[in-house]
Amino acid sequence: MHTLTDSERQVLETIQQRPMLDQVESWSAVNSGSGNLDGLATTAKMLADAFSVLPGEVTLVNPEPVDRVLADGSIKTVAHGQHLLVTVRPDAPTQLLFTGHMDTVFPADHEFQKLRWLDDGVLNGPGVADMKGGISVMLAALRAVELSASLSRTGYQVLINSDEEVGSPSSAKLLTELARNKLAALTYEPALPDGTLAGARGGSGNFSIIFSGLSAHAGRNPDDGRNALLAAADLALRLKRLSREGLSVNPAKIDGGGPNNVVPNHAILRVNFRPRTPEIVTQTEADLHRIIADIEREHDVRAHLHGSFGRPPKPIDDGAAKLFALVKQTGADLGLSIAWRSSGGVCDGNNIAACGVPAVDTMGVRGGNIHSKDEFLIVESLTERAQLSALTIMRLSEKGAL
């Protein structure tokens, strides 16, 4: 049992719920759906102002260009919002990484835009748990630990990106750069209502396969055509048969086709893969290329593959196990029972862990029903989770190792 020191108690006592709740209510009142560039710009400015209380450099980083396959098969560059980056004591010997996201899954025209109280202490609203509540927890923890002299030899970077909910395509490169040489990372996705954290995570890959065939009259000369829609459907069935223990395959949508009397010469298959291990990723990539080649040959069509496994699997390796153990012990010293379990969901923690940096990625508030109009935040968890983070950060800094 590691009892709290007087200095630790003094730091934790500075964390107050009311300012954090005020932030959540203010930030969640602004729609910041991943595609709402105006809302994201407003949110980024609000966050930059809030994080300016930390003793470091606050900047807004332009997003990397991102291509998307449209329904007609053309490829378009899609705009994303700027990302917030904070750098504190970059020359310190111990370096940590903290990440969150300002975007939500609710676009500007979504019906879910307002905050309301469900019960005493339970707030319903877009992004209150995922993750504007988590960002408030992160900031409160960092602001509190800056009172501790133990951070004099510890630096850190904070990234709040604008595109996590769509897979972080314009911030993935930045995430990789920031993870370099970091001792550990904490990410502020919400914990479950009972406080359970996500442990190991599977990976995710999203692909669009564009098929080009040959048009023909469906009555006069159908055999002269090359049916791109049929090729896409055949591929969907074959890919689905790859599903097994450790791999879920979800053919999600086929775009294409046209009038009933025309053999379709264009189609796009959208498919998602959820592999649990890096080895399954490697095998699935090989299977995908092999099956596409078979489809091209058998249907006499051309196929173009677009996409990647943007979220690598995140196992609990030795480093992650030590970080989880530290969070668990820290929680116990605060009277919290910290547990974790595997999750099929993915987040930026997947990308950070793939860089060899231990990451606990559900350090945010307790809440639930995320990605729905029933999303809620358990308000008492704001202080609770900020104290958990602050104490974890202080102990990481004190040890300088895991």
C-alpha positions as MATLAB code, in Angstrom:
seq = 'MHTLTDSERQVLETIQQRPMLDQVESWSAVNSGSGNLDGLATTAKMLADAFSVLPGEVTLVNPEPVDRVLADGSIKTVAHGQHLLVTVRPDAPTQLLFTGHMDTVFPADHEFQKLRWLDDGVLNGPGVADMKGGISVMLAALRAVELSASLSRTGYQVLINSDEEVGSPSSAKLLTELARNKLAALTYEPALPDGTLAGARGGSGNFSIIFSGLSAHAGRNPDDGRNALLAAADLALRLKRLSREGLSVNPAKIDGGGPNNVVPNHAILRVNFRPRTPEIVTQTEADLHRIIADIEREHDVRAHLHGSFGRPPKPIDDGAAKLFALVKQTGADLGLSIAWRSSGGVCDGNNIAACGVPAVDTMGVRGGNIHSKDEFLIVESLTERAQLSALTIMRLSEKGAL';
ca = [
       0.000    0.000    0.000;
       1.415    3.359   -1.092;
      -0.006    6.065    1.166;
      -0.390    9.627   -0.066;
       2.339   12.070    0.864;
       1.528   15.539    2.149;
       2.663   17.079   -1.143;
       0.442   14.696   -3.103;
      -2.542   15.572   -0.936;
      -1.914   19.270   -1.390;
      -1.859   18.899   -5.179;
      -5.018   16.775   -5.274;
      -6.901   19.248   -3.090;
      -6.489   21.933   -5.750;
      -8.688   19.971   -8.193;
     -12.235   21.291   -8.047;
     -15.322   20.000   -9.873;
     -17.103   23.283  -10.652;
     -14.528   24.781  -13.051;
     -14.283   21.451  -14.878;
     -18.056   21.169  -15.258;
     -18.212   24.747  -16.520;
     -15.672   23.838  -19.204;
     -17.599   20.741  -20.270;
     -20.833   22.672  -20.563;
     -19.162   25.461  -22.537;
     -17.242   23.168  -24.890;
     -20.159   20.777  -25.465;
     -22.442   23.669  -26.408;
     -20.356   24.090  -29.586;
     -20.932   21.470  -32.267;
     -17.581   20.013  -33.284;
     -18.531   17.127  -35.527;
     -15.547   15.789  -37.456;
     -16.732   17.501  -40.645;
     -17.851   20.781  -39.082;
     -14.784   22.908  -39.814;
     -16.271   26.100  -38.387;
     -17.267   24.366  -35.155;
     -13.872   22.714  -34.885;
     -12.131   26.051  -35.383;
     -14.214   27.599  -32.602;
     -13.516   24.643  -30.324;
      -9.792   24.696  -31.091;
      -9.604   28.366  -30.080;
     -11.509   27.679  -26.845;
      -9.156   24.824  -26.015;
      -6.061   26.836  -26.909;
      -7.189   29.539  -24.514;
      -7.849   26.975  -21.780;
      -4.524   25.149  -22.196;
      -2.583   28.423  -22.188;
      -2.552   28.163  -18.368;
       0.157   25.503  -18.729;
       3.802   26.665  -18.790;
       4.517   25.739  -22.389;
       3.981   26.553  -26.038;
       0.435   26.222  -27.402;
       0.102   25.911  -31.185;
      -2.492   24.905  -33.764;
      -1.119   22.426  -36.311;
      -2.528   22.153  -39.806;
      -3.927   18.727  -40.748;
      -2.209   16.426  -43.213;
      -4.011   16.025  -46.584;
      -6.444   13.104  -46.629;
      -7.989   11.406  -49.684;
     -11.451    9.857  -49.762;
     -13.057    7.656  -52.409;
     -16.377    9.166  -53.489;
     -19.403    7.187  -54.696;
     -18.474    7.766  -58.347;
     -15.005    6.325  -57.832;
     -13.176    9.624  -57.916;
     -10.711   10.439  -55.159;
     -11.089   13.769  -53.385;
      -8.948   15.519  -50.793;
     -11.042   16.029  -47.649;
     -10.492   18.960  -45.300;
     -10.050   18.477  -41.552;
      -9.697   20.868  -38.654;
      -6.478   22.016  -37.025;
      -4.983   20.038  -34.146;
      -4.033   21.547  -30.791;
      -0.456   20.874  -29.661;
       1.026   21.869  -26.303;
       4.723   21.374  -25.526;
       6.101   21.791  -21.993;
       9.776   21.389  -21.021;
      10.857   19.590  -24.219;
      14.443   19.204  -22.975;
      13.552   17.442  -19.721;
      14.965   13.894  -19.403;
      11.556   12.266  -18.832;
       8.873   12.876  -21.459;
       5.168   11.949  -21.362;
       2.376   12.181  -23.922;
      -1.269   13.104  -23.320;
      -3.865   12.861  -26.072;
      -7.509   13.610  -26.640;
      -9.841   14.666  -29.437;
     -12.062   17.694  -29.905;
     -14.309   16.176  -32.585;
     -17.560   14.326  -31.987;
     -19.638   11.991  -34.151;
     -22.527   14.474  -34.308;
     -22.552   16.688  -37.440;
     -23.833   20.237  -37.449;
     -27.275   19.140  -38.683;
     -27.691   16.306  -36.154;
     -30.703   16.485  -33.834;
     -28.491   16.000  -30.754;
     -27.157   19.461  -29.916;
     -28.415   20.379  -26.430;
     -27.342   19.648  -22.857;
     -29.799   18.436  -20.242;
     -29.692   16.880  -16.784;
     -30.956   13.296  -16.628;
     -30.616   12.863  -12.881;
     -28.820   14.678  -10.142;
     -25.187   14.449  -11.186;
     -25.759   12.903  -14.638;
     -25.362   15.224  -17.642;
     -26.607   14.307  -21.134;
     -25.140   16.066  -24.146;
     -23.021   15.702  -27.301;
     -19.421   14.964  -26.390;
     -19.831   15.343  -22.630;
     -18.149   11.972  -22.097;
     -16.477   11.435  -25.475;
     -14.508   13.425  -24.868;
     -14.909   17.005  -23.775;
     -15.234   15.716  -20.241;
     -11.992   13.817  -20.760;
     -10.197   16.920  -22.039;
     -11.281   18.801  -18.926;
      -9.945   15.967  -16.756;
      -6.619   16.050  -18.585;
      -6.223   19.797  -18.236;
      -7.199   19.822  -14.547;
      -4.687   17.067  -13.814;
      -1.846   18.781  -15.667;
      -2.608   22.142  -14.091;
      -2.577   20.551  -10.637;
       0.680   18.639  -11.087;
       2.431   21.792  -12.265;
       2.264   22.753   -8.581;
       4.522   19.814   -7.803;
       8.271   20.319   -7.782;
       8.611   16.699   -8.947;
       7.813   17.800  -12.521;
      10.966   19.875  -12.850;
      12.667   16.966  -14.662;
       9.584   15.916  -16.618;
       8.307   17.390  -19.861;
       5.280   16.461  -21.893;
       3.265   17.092  -25.008;
      -0.488   17.313  -25.354;
      -2.274   16.584  -28.618;
      -5.983   17.298  -29.014;
      -6.764   16.262  -32.583;
      -9.781   17.105  -34.707;
     -10.313   13.810  -36.524;
     -10.138   10.914  -34.049;
     -13.756    9.927  -34.613;
     -13.013    9.288  -38.309;
      -9.814    7.345  -37.638;
      -7.293   10.195  -37.194;
      -6.274   10.215  -40.875;
      -4.918   13.775  -40.820;
      -3.191   13.436  -37.433;
      -1.784    9.881  -37.541;
       1.636   11.058  -38.722;
       1.731   13.698  -35.980;
       0.764   11.091  -33.372;
       3.664    8.914  -34.465;
       6.099   11.834  -34.274;
       4.915   12.847  -30.810;
       5.118    9.298  -29.450;
       8.838    9.154  -30.184;
      10.975    8.911  -27.011;
       8.014    9.116  -24.642;
       8.087    7.091  -21.424;
       4.313    6.578  -21.392;
       1.064    7.995  -22.729;
      -2.348    8.683  -21.241;
      -5.365    9.139  -23.502;
      -8.680   10.468  -22.253;
     -11.380    8.328  -23.831;
     -14.202    7.703  -21.343;
     -14.134    4.796  -18.925;
     -17.268    2.705  -18.477;
     -19.875    3.941  -15.976;
     -18.407    1.715  -13.254;
     -14.894    2.981  -13.980;
     -13.638   -0.052  -15.912;
     -10.862    0.799  -18.381;
     -10.239   -0.594  -21.844;
      -7.289   -2.989  -21.788;
      -6.160   -4.776  -24.923;
      -7.774   -3.524  -28.117;
      -8.149   -5.092  -31.525;
      -7.151   -3.151  -34.630;
      -9.200   -1.737  -37.466;
      -8.740   -1.376  -41.201;
     -11.033    0.441  -43.612;
     -10.854   -0.135  -47.352;
     -12.638    0.938  -50.517;
     -12.198   -1.299  -53.567;
     -13.063    0.445  -56.837;
     -14.154   -1.860  -59.676;
     -14.130   -0.890  -63.357;
     -15.982   -3.184  -65.761;
     -17.598   -2.728  -69.177;
     -21.106   -1.528  -69.965;
     -23.399   -3.467  -72.294;
     -27.109   -3.753  -73.028;
     -28.696   -6.112  -70.537;
     -30.959   -7.599  -73.252;
     -29.109   -7.403  -76.559;
     -25.531   -8.275  -75.613;
     -25.141   -8.819  -71.853;
     -22.228  -11.213  -72.331;
     -20.180   -8.439  -73.876;
     -20.357   -6.560  -70.561;
     -18.189   -6.918  -67.484;
     -20.376   -6.523  -64.386;
     -18.519   -4.447  -61.808;
     -21.400   -4.662  -59.342;
     -21.350   -8.466  -59.456;
     -17.577   -8.442  -58.910;
     -18.005   -6.210  -55.863;
     -20.717   -8.475  -54.455;
     -18.580  -11.559  -55.044;
     -15.661   -9.924  -53.250;
     -17.906   -9.006  -50.322;
     -18.938  -12.633  -49.892;
     -15.390  -13.956  -50.158;
     -14.020  -11.423  -47.690;
     -16.793  -12.197  -45.210;
     -15.682  -15.828  -45.267;
     -12.316  -14.703  -43.841;
     -14.065  -14.021  -40.515;
     -12.784  -16.279  -37.766;
     -11.591  -16.160  -34.178;
      -9.486  -13.031  -33.963;
     -10.850  -11.416  -37.131;
     -14.204   -9.798  -37.861;
     -14.933   -8.730  -41.433;
     -17.793   -6.356  -42.196;
     -18.588   -5.623  -45.867;
     -20.535   -2.430  -45.205;
     -21.647   -0.841  -48.468;
     -21.605   -1.161  -52.266;
     -21.843    1.987  -54.378;
     -22.523    1.719  -58.088;
     -24.846    0.249  -60.639;
     -27.424    2.053  -62.727;
     -30.473    1.353  -64.932;
     -31.804   -2.189  -64.963;
     -31.120   -2.547  -68.688;
     -27.410   -1.726  -68.465;
     -24.623   -4.022  -67.285;
     -22.941   -1.852  -64.599;
     -19.350   -0.890  -65.316;
     -18.634    0.731  -61.975;
     -18.897   -0.291  -58.308;
     -17.158    0.361  -54.999;
     -17.098   -2.028  -52.046;
     -16.523   -0.538  -48.576;
     -15.285   -3.011  -45.976;
     -14.014   -2.924  -42.402;
     -11.649   -5.458  -40.801;
     -11.164   -5.902  -37.037;
      -7.999   -7.983  -36.402;
      -6.867   -8.742  -32.861;
      -3.160   -9.330  -33.484;
      -0.423   -7.955  -35.752;
      -0.008  -11.406  -37.258;
      -3.654  -11.424  -38.332;
      -3.165   -7.992  -39.919;
      -0.289   -9.348  -42.031;
      -2.261  -12.420  -43.079;
      -5.397  -10.395  -43.845;
      -3.496   -7.967  -46.058;
      -2.101  -10.904  -48.034;
      -5.548  -12.515  -48.293;
      -7.121   -9.246  -49.423;
      -4.659   -8.775  -52.282;
      -4.928  -12.433  -53.291;
      -8.719  -12.454  -53.384;
      -8.904   -9.178  -55.290;
      -6.557  -10.625  -57.915;
      -8.809  -13.694  -58.197;
     -11.868  -11.462  -58.644;
     -10.146   -9.417  -61.356;
      -9.234  -12.562  -63.265;
     -12.543  -14.389  -62.899;
     -14.793  -11.374  -63.618;
     -12.448   -9.729  -66.149;
     -12.592   -6.385  -64.342;
     -10.023   -3.968  -62.951;
      -9.823   -3.225  -59.234;
      -8.127   -0.433  -57.300;
      -7.589   -0.870  -53.559;
      -7.711    2.238  -51.379;
      -7.281    2.246  -47.575;
      -5.191    0.794  -44.791;
      -5.156   -0.717  -41.322;
      -5.147    2.719  -39.718;
      -5.540    1.375  -36.165;
      -3.023   -1.378  -35.312;
      -3.977   -3.958  -32.661;
      -3.073   -2.921  -29.110;
      -2.064   -5.870  -26.918;
      -1.019   -5.431  -23.297;
       2.726   -5.977  -23.483;
       5.177   -5.758  -20.574;
       5.384   -1.985  -20.661;
       1.618   -1.547  -20.832;
       1.161   -4.044  -18.002;
       3.461   -1.950  -15.789;
       1.562    1.238  -16.640;
      -1.797   -0.391  -15.923;
      -0.393   -1.678  -12.625;
       0.711    1.837  -11.692;
      -2.750    3.237  -12.490;
      -4.362    0.429  -10.504;
      -2.195    1.059   -7.431;
      -2.714    4.800   -7.719;
      -6.448    4.244   -7.860;
      -6.315    2.028   -4.800;
      -4.519    4.778   -2.873;
      -7.409    7.076   -3.776;
     -10.012    4.495   -2.739;
     -10.841    3.558   -6.346;
     -11.052    0.017   -7.664;
      -9.409    0.071  -11.101;
     -10.057   -2.828  -13.464;
      -9.808   -3.244  -17.216;
     -11.009   -5.567  -19.929;
     -10.448   -6.104  -23.635;
     -12.343   -3.911  -26.063;
     -13.338   -4.236  -29.706;
     -13.256   -0.464  -30.070;
     -10.240    1.460  -31.334;
      -8.744    4.885  -30.643;
      -5.504    6.851  -30.804;
      -4.147    4.597  -28.066;
      -3.797    1.902  -30.755;
      -1.494    4.111  -32.814;
       0.553    5.208  -29.809;
       1.060    1.645  -28.576;
       2.159    0.607  -32.068;
       5.093    3.014  -31.611;
       6.252    0.986  -28.601;
       4.948    3.477  -26.028;
       2.851    2.071  -23.140;
      -0.583    3.704  -23.158;
      -3.670    3.655  -20.973;
      -6.329    5.175  -23.176;
      -9.465    5.444  -21.012;
      -8.313    7.926  -18.387;
     -11.309   10.159  -19.016;
     -14.606   10.502  -17.198;
     -17.009    7.769  -16.279;
     -19.903    7.854  -18.710;
     -21.795    5.871  -21.298;
     -24.013    5.551  -24.376;
     -21.375    7.378  -26.377;
     -21.986    7.955  -30.102;
     -25.723    8.243  -29.403;
     -28.147   10.944  -28.310;
     -28.209    9.224  -24.912;
     -24.536    9.981  -24.186;
     -24.018   10.874  -20.542;
     -21.359   12.029  -18.095;
     -21.285   11.091  -14.400;
     -20.278   14.483  -13.046;
     -18.618   13.306   -9.813;
     -16.095   11.452  -11.961;
     -14.585   14.741  -13.148;
     -12.738   15.293   -9.869;
     -12.210   11.591   -9.287;
     -10.551   10.983  -12.663;
      -8.537   14.216  -12.578;
      -7.077   13.187   -9.227;
      -6.313    9.718  -10.595;
      -4.448   11.268  -13.537;
      -2.628   13.847  -11.445;
      -1.332   11.263   -8.998;
      -0.364    8.891  -11.827;
       1.583   11.677  -13.537;
       3.367   12.648  -10.317;
       4.439    9.086   -9.673;
       5.595    8.561  -13.257;
       7.633   11.724  -12.932;
       9.079   10.714   -9.575;
      10.185    7.303  -10.861;
      11.239    8.434  -14.343;
      10.577    4.859  -15.441;
       7.931    2.137  -15.426;
];
